[in-house]
Structure formats: structure tokens, C-alpha cells
């Protein structure tokens, strides 16, 4: 660290380097979440191609998120040694190359294994993004910047769905399906991998080197102790649970959505289902606004609104009219992204003040976050097979209700005095 960096307080809103960080993380979010969720919208194709159940098809999402959850445990200490930016760059590049390879695996068991390995490699960005922003962005703008990063992840999620469904729809319309070397679903996966490589290259060029990062080398004993400290604060535990429940509800609902909308009475095509994910940018914009509101008021006062809005969305999803379902999807997404943006920002600032291990706490938050995705990403399809949409609604409604209660309790917590 240079002498100029020792007094570095963070880039402020509107500065050129702030803009580079925002755009660079936007590209990183696009690359990461395009690869992570590129199977979700085309799960019905896997059911037909491999003659498997919806629950088995959902493993294509859960395998990647489970791998990512495991990778988070390793990524945090690695980032403490080599730096956040270096880890993000190499993680995205390696995962994008793996994404190309995954598209050529036609055995289901090997496909799931390849998705799991890709998830492990993808952990670099989720493990470090919130901490990187807290280190590089001035505190007056850090929460808002985190909201913008979450917006980038929503665009990545949207890209995953639109590129896969759009690729399949175009191949079908042009009558090229039979002439392709891969199945339509695997051609779609290859297309998303190409998108991710382009975004990873843009991130590599844009993301500036850290100025607020201090390298730390820890022995295995010290490392275990650091992760242990991340569980000493009850507020952090509540935030971890909030992330896991929120992500579990969101992924579980959207894993089942394609099966619901392609069946009667809707009979939507894969292309039409993919267009419904255009609600993501709207939801992401709301999360950015929530970050600004939290900067003005407080994280604890804004936190309950996310889960409350998500509960309203789940209630709307019970209805049968397609237009109400679409509105319900949008409201659920808004609530979830508010929850996630506020919780991830709060973990970074709370952990630094209360237990002094922000990187490890951020990793534990993301571990719970993707653990919730992996677990409920398969429970929801199982509920669909057993009880239809009613079963799914009971499951995700109960989970979000618990998240709302936790948010209310967190709202009554006291700030840490430093």
C-alpha cells in the first residue's frame, strides 16, 4: 500500500473511479449470474431430454449454487491474501471457460458434477463484492453502491433466462434444431457462456486495483477462529438467515414457474416464459432505491419492508389470471432484492464494527444465501409434484413469514458503538 493509500477513505459518488467500479461490478454480476442460473428457465427441456422429474431437473440449478456455497468458504481467505480484484478477475475467467465445457457434457450425472465445479469457481465475486465496495467506496455512498451491484446481479439473472430461452426459440423458429451439434438446451448454455466471457473481459479491464485493501495472512488456526467470530453476533446470524430464506423463496418459486406456465391453462412457449423475466430490471431498480433510502434513514428501519413486499407478491401468485401472476412475480422479486441488497450491505458494515471479520462474515452470509437456494430450489419442485402450486405457496409463504419476523427483530437491534 502506498503512502497515498494510507489515508484513503473511499471514492465518492460521481467520481470517475466510482463509475469504473460500478460498471466493472455490473459486468462481473452479468458474467457470474448468467452462468449460475442459465438452466433455470429451461428446466422443462431437461425433463424431456433426460426423461427425469422436475425435482431432478432442478438439481442443475442447485448443483451450481451448492458448489458456489462451498467455494465461498475458500474464496474469503484467498481474497485476504491475493486481493479482492485479482480473485474476482480470475474467478470469472475460469468459470466462463468452464461454462463452455459444461455445454458439451451430455451425461446427466457428469453434467451435474460439472455444474458443481463451475459453481465452486464462481465464488470469487459473491464472496468479496460487498467487502470490496466497503473498502473502496466512501461510507456516504457505500450502501447505495451495494444496491447498484445487486441491480447488476439482477441483470445477470435476466440475461441467463433471456439468452437461453431466446436461443432455443430462434433455433425452433428457423428450423435449425436438428442441424445443431448439440441439443437446443445445450446450445443455449453455450450461448450464455460466450456472453459471460465477454462480460468477464470487460470486468477485467474496468475494475480498478484496490486502495483500501490490507493483505492478511492467517494460519489455519487463525482462519478457523476468524470464521468462528463471524457467528458471535446475533444480528449477523439473523442477517444470514434472512439471506438464506429470501433466496430460497425466490429460487424455489422461479424454479417451478416454468412448469406452471407451460401447462394448462397457460400453455406458454419457452420464449414467452423467458420474456417474463424482464421484471428483473424493475426489481433491481427498486433495490438500488432501497439502498439510497437506507443511506438516508437506516438499514434496520428499512429491512422489514423487503420481506413484507415479498409476502404480498406470494399472495398475488396464488391467483390464476396470468396478468396477476406476472404482477405477483414482479412484487416478489422487488421484495427479495430489497432484502438481499440491505442485508448484504448490513453484514459488511456490522461485521467490521462488531467482530472485525467483514470478509468472513460476508462469506457466511453468502453461504447461507446459496445454501437456501440449493435446499429450497429442490424442495419447491418437490412441493409442486406433491401439491401443485398450492403446495409451493404454503412452503414459500411460511419461509418468507419467518424472514419477516426476523427482520422485525433485527429492526429492534442496537447499533454497535465503535
Secondary structure in CASP SS format (residue, H / E / C, confidence):
PFRMAT SS
TARGET T0000
AUTHOR 0000-0000-0000
METHOD secondary structure of the structure
MODEL  1
X C 1.00
X C 1.00
X H 1.00
X H 1.00
X H 1.00
X H 1.00
X C 1.00
X C 1.00
X C 1.00
X C 1.00
X E 1.00
X C 1.00
X C 1.00
X C 1.00
X C 1.00
X H 1.00
X H 1.00
X H 1.00
X H 1.00
X H 1.00
X H 1.00
X H 1.00
X H 1.00
X H 1.00
X H 1.00
X H 1.00
X H 1.00
X H 1.00
X H 1.00
X H 1.00
X H 1.00
X H 1.00
X H 1.00
X H 1.00
X H 1.00
X H 1.00
X C 1.00
X C 1.00
X C 1.00
X H 1.00
X H 1.00
X H 1.00
X H 1.00
X H 1.00
X H 1.00
X H 1.00
X H 1.00
X H 1.00
X H 1.00
X H 1.00
X C 1.00
X C 1.00
X C 1.00
X H 1.00
X H 1.00
X H 1.00
X H 1.00
X H 1.00
X H 1.00
X H 1.00
X H 1.00
X H 1.00
X H 1.00
X H 1.00
X H 1.00
X H 1.00
X H 1.00
X H 1.00
X H 1.00
X H 1.00
X H 1.00
X H 1.00
X H 1.00
X H 1.00
X H 1.00
X H 1.00
X H 1.00
X H 1.00
X H 1.00
X H 1.00
X H 1.00
X H 1.00
X C 1.00
X H 1.00
X H 1.00
X H 1.00
X H 1.00
X H 1.00
X H 1.00
X H 1.00
X H 1.00
X H 1.00
X H 1.00
X H 1.00
X H 1.00
X H 1.00
X H 1.00
X H 1.00
X H 1.00
X H 1.00
X H 1.00
X H 1.00
X C 1.00
X C 1.00
X C 1.00
X C 1.00
X C 1.00
X H 1.00
X H 1.00
X H 1.00
X H 1.00
X H 1.00
X H 1.00
X H 1.00
X H 1.00
X H 1.00
X H 1.00
X H 1.00
X H 1.00
X H 1.00
X H 1.00
X C 1.00
X H 1.00
X H 1.00
X H 1.00
X H 1.00
X H 1.00
X H 1.00
X H 1.00
X H 1.00
X H 1.00
X H 1.00
X H 1.00
X H 1.00
X H 1.00
X H 1.00
X E 1.00
X C 1.00
X H 1.00
X H 1.00
X H 1.00
X H 1.00
X H 1.00
X H 1.00
X H 1.00
X H 1.00
X H 1.00
X H 1.00
X H 1.00
X H 1.00
X H 1.00
X H 1.00
X H 1.00
X H 1.00
X H 1.00
X H 1.00
X H 1.00
X H 1.00
X H 1.00
X H 1.00
X H 1.00
X H 1.00
X H 1.00
X H 1.00
X H 1.00
X H 1.00
X H 1.00
X H 1.00
X H 1.00
X H 1.00
X H 1.00
X H 1.00
X H 1.00
X H 1.00
X C 1.00
X C 1.00
X H 1.00
X H 1.00
X H 1.00
X C 1.00
X C 1.00
X C 1.00
X C 1.00
X H 1.00
X H 1.00
X H 1.00
X H 1.00
X H 1.00
X H 1.00
X H 1.00
X H 1.00
X H 1.00
X H 1.00
X H 1.00
X H 1.00
X H 1.00
X H 1.00
X H 1.00
X H 1.00
X H 1.00
X H 1.00
X H 1.00
X H 1.00
X H 1.00
X H 1.00
X H 1.00
X C 1.00
X C 1.00
X C 1.00
X C 1.00
X C 1.00
X C 1.00
X C 1.00
X C 1.00
X C 1.00
X C 1.00
X C 1.00
X C 1.00
X C 1.00
X H 1.00
X H 1.00
X H 1.00
X H 1.00
X H 1.00
X H 1.00
X H 1.00
X H 1.00
X H 1.00
X H 1.00
X C 1.00
X C 1.00
X C 1.00
X C 1.00
X H 1.00
X H 1.00
X H 1.00
X H 1.00
X H 1.00
X H 1.00
X H 1.00
X H 1.00
X H 1.00
X H 1.00
X H 1.00
X H 1.00
X H 1.00
X H 1.00
X H 1.00
X H 1.00
X H 1.00
X H 1.00
X H 1.00
X H 1.00
X H 1.00
X H 1.00
X H 1.00
X H 1.00
X H 1.00
X H 1.00
X H 1.00
X H 1.00
X H 1.00
X C 1.00
X C 1.00
X C 1.00
X C 1.00
X C 1.00
X C 1.00
X C 1.00
X H 1.00
X H 1.00
X H 1.00
X H 1.00
X H 1.00
X H 1.00
X H 1.00
X H 1.00
X H 1.00
X H 1.00
X H 1.00
X H 1.00
X H 1.00
X H 1.00
X H 1.00
X H 1.00
X H 1.00
X H 1.00
X H 1.00
X H 1.00
X H 1.00
X H 1.00
X H 1.00
X H 1.00
X H 1.00
X H 1.00
X H 1.00
X C 1.00
X C 1.00
X H 1.00
X H 1.00
X H 1.00
X H 1.00
X H 1.00
X H 1.00
X H 1.00
X H 1.00
X H 1.00
X H 1.00
X H 1.00
X H 1.00
X H 1.00
X H 1.00
X H 1.00
X H 1.00
X H 1.00
X H 1.00
X H 1.00
X C 1.00
X C 1.00
X C 1.00
X C 1.00
X H 1.00
X H 1.00
X H 1.00
X H 1.00
X H 1.00
X H 1.00
X H 1.00
X H 1.00
X H 1.00
X H 1.00
X H 1.00
X H 1.00
X H 1.00
X H 1.00
X H 1.00
X H 1.00
X H 1.00
X H 1.00
X H 1.00
X H 1.00
X H 1.00
X H 1.00
X H 1.00
X H 1.00
X H 1.00
X H 1.00
X H 1.00
X H 1.00
X H 1.00
X H 1.00
X H 1.00
X H 1.00
X H 1.00
X C 1.00
X C 1.00
X C 1.00
X H 1.00
X H 1.00
X H 1.00
X H 1.00
X H 1.00
X H 1.00
X H 1.00
X H 1.00
X H 1.00
X H 1.00
X H 1.00
X H 1.00
X H 1.00
X H 1.00
X H 1.00
X H 1.00
X H 1.00
X H 1.00
X H 1.00
X H 1.00
X H 1.00
X H 1.00
X H 1.00
X H 1.00
X H 1.00
X H 1.00
X H 1.00
X H 1.00
X H 1.00
X H 1.00
X H 1.00
X H 1.00
X H 1.00
X H 1.00
X H 1.00
X H 1.00
X H 1.00
X H 1.00
X H 1.00
X H 1.00
X H 1.00
X H 1.00
X H 1.00
X H 1.00
X H 1.00
X H 1.00
X H 1.00
X H 1.00
X H 1.00
X H 1.00
X H 1.00
X H 1.00
X H 1.00
X H 1.00
X C 1.00
X C 1.00
X C 1.00
X C 1.00
X C 1.00
X C 1.00
X C 1.00
END
